[in-house]
């Protein structure tokens, strides 16, 4: 009888998987049996996203034999004999994500569809936001301009890494480049488009075309273009202008689309300021603001665009994916079971939380970015955190005993003890990583303002774009210096402006021409070369 792997899931389900002789990682074995894990670092063992509990048997981890019980990284482990593991919910990627399908369009537009249509025939189109983490598809009636249905899910490229740099590196292998194209087209967009058509009651044969927006790396991977030049100076994209391709060109044909179906990729601005930002600048209406305005999109990267005196200046910050939970002890993306809101008080002690999906705190599978921002703001506000992000001794001692966690000299605030898993906690190491991410954003904003010779008070509106902004407590973001010097009244949450721009291009083809012209008007600042950026970054490593 062949060796078997006994897999227990947090849901209570149990699965038996035969172990073959192929030298594959445990993560690959599980993925083959439709149990993909959070291999967010590209299976390099640099994160804790794919950790599982080894409950019986042994595993070979980076050449070392590890016996149960142990917590191991599935991407670095190989099983050579029968074993049993437990897979915690936070280590899986198939949980339903909180996909940002909400947006607003603040510019007037006409009804002049991008593609010719025949009522009752080919009268439907689709808009796609190709995000690094999540992907959203809208199905649109070209006759009326009405959005018929929506569908969203994780970008299946996540298993190759949770950020564009990791995926660029992975693309150096031609076979991996092809695999990443299949992941976004065949495994992500295709099923979402099918789902959207089913929800709208329309056959794919009625689709006249599509429009897609995304960052520069995502669009390169979408069309199978080598993105590796984006990973080294001078960071030259293979293409940046809008590009028209066909469904056949990108292998989007199994969804029932004729191979010749046209698909328009929106224009980008630079290697790290992509079509998603062009779309956001236009859809937000900031180019028409009389006062200076700012667009801030906080995701796996942070993109910032300033409009002042009709001039557009942009920069991209290497904020990293901390605000999406990567690299943090209990970090997770926004999904069911994640703590999304948090409020901490001392004297008397009180902890208030909200968990996505109304899951009890004791069963929460982690904290998402918005909760970490809440923690930084409220823990600093009540005196638990000092200016450097370390726990203050007197406040630490006043915490209830069950909230104090200490191991090998490192301290963490414990929110809850989870059944059969690590405690849900926030450590000083987590805080340090979060401060690095917020420092990159805050310093980038200040450099743009300094370049234009204006202050935060001179800005009329701060457009907060992207899914992260939809869940963010704006007052807390201001309090920690993520949006430095602004007032709540200045901030406007505009949602998924990338999707809004793709929709605009579909229903009014003149907006596509305007976006193409817009991108050529933007001046890009390389922050690593900007005067004062490093000093401002260091300053922002502190909590106000």
Steps between C-alpha positions, in 0.01 A plus 500: 500500500639841404579763759220740580479853630215564742386864469277658762342837421379774731147433370514153659533320166760227462664397172737218409757564228728230355867594508684434176872462454544836328724740701236770542443747778207443734349824366511361145344171612212683667452733202475200266208378712322838493627615839719798400684678779618856550838463328517877490881521487523274194589187704829650617432444871508873571154529658269299722208493259504125435568371851331174599510287814678166463304275736658162424786369292810686386574759233820599323524878534793656314699180547419457867274224634224650714285270715146570619370695677633806318394801299659490154499710182332287235697661218829378651381158619502164324330188629657160439272289718150501645416808701211708632472878486255769607450795261385816681253725319748787471737283294247437222423733209163371387312683775270762352690829483352841567514620141460872438223527240386842623603818325379842402537685171535874550529609135225546243498254213296426191355178365740423216599136549854391422377206292227489230197308623187335366196508736408142582824383340851600599380766741702424814851586622713445807728718712777350713719631779805273499631552852809345650288340772144499370326519163156643427289454185200712404257399226352799318207551264637707210151612394417664833839529672356312798717275716330160483706296746825481693739225605823511697762267644865469594753531219619140465854631443519536880668162521796647310536786750289770662668802339618611156871472582469132590303430182748691285778284643296183441447602136871457430410136443309486165290207620397691812411804286262281300361351820431847638319597181285188531435585865360844424320416175380139520478463877377846601344718228343217302295351789406848623375597154301177480357573844408857404326377182302241697393760753384734224334225298705580189695265279871574446430507127327836554822663616631763258822580689666586829714760674762426765696711746777397735851588605778474242628163621152343505429610143835363384423163659147509358626510141799274566751782457832466684482735803858449619624840367266651761713344773830673423599862435404688291170306543394506136160346418458306176185706442325779687256653249153356462504174305227313318521122500258221422356230723703251295822695558475458876339152481167618643299268276368223723251745651296472179645813342586499130878523462469829310316680783686831555635595842632847581775541760495846657815717478748523787740772608823329607645169616346532847217740423271297281171512316314459828633840608427664163145372541483633855629845413236536229202331670549694825471827310809639673631643173205739500534614863551873545705447816800272535405137555668169574428139401637236736467131415629278780541136401794266465668812366412860578435734208448872554401766246488874571304749293606858564438793268392257228834318517513129586791349693516136609715260696491138612613391844642162594257463789496123472201279575489553879162672481368183337632294791813358339797445731296563815463226760120483475456709186248403234321654208152641546274195489244317711641434845747791498491770767423818305439760775660543838477752783722474808462697823677506837384618841265321492614237252268435207551321168237531228535308174306421186565184300402464134212256468392554863738227616571492877839649591618167644452346154652786300773388258710816514505878473476691172666833423221726623508333843876551525454871424235510774740331742781747428269798547312388810799337673698820446205714606453318831870491578571131442736574209776756522625722219738229373229235491619314809268415787525749788601317819239653733212451255618146421494411868146635532364271230291199608725197532323315219592782258873489573706258292875476538745259339879520483493862610247605237164636602164485325147610575271194502148554367378145547610141540393300194389141512781268387712782363732782598362784708362794304750773581687811385871511577756779509655340191164534321483865603848565359400354161181705494692817581731432204200472269328813629830691491538430128150634429527800731841603372390460137204730558719764663757491218227564241362790705848642547569476126189707428575744781174435683386363837243238598265782600505631139354175364129515425439125477696185572354219289558172680482226237514122509345228712711578806358851518143366510559339841738758644416718799612831352543669839735221607696520173554871564590441865786260419640720220391280210320807364724762664362841583157455346155539654220248470291752307761504221492124442259341256486120468440421132538121489619299203582779256691255280174319432321833457747601228457170314124547510530857371711384206230246409200730506665816364788444260607868519610444860756249376654767278500742792676247723760443229564874481495530879784255557735712292436801726624331818848569638641206695729544799739220593489517879837334549652797316280770655655749739385449855317171449735294715487753786121517484478121490707473818281762669187307407633182662374661820142523621369857544 
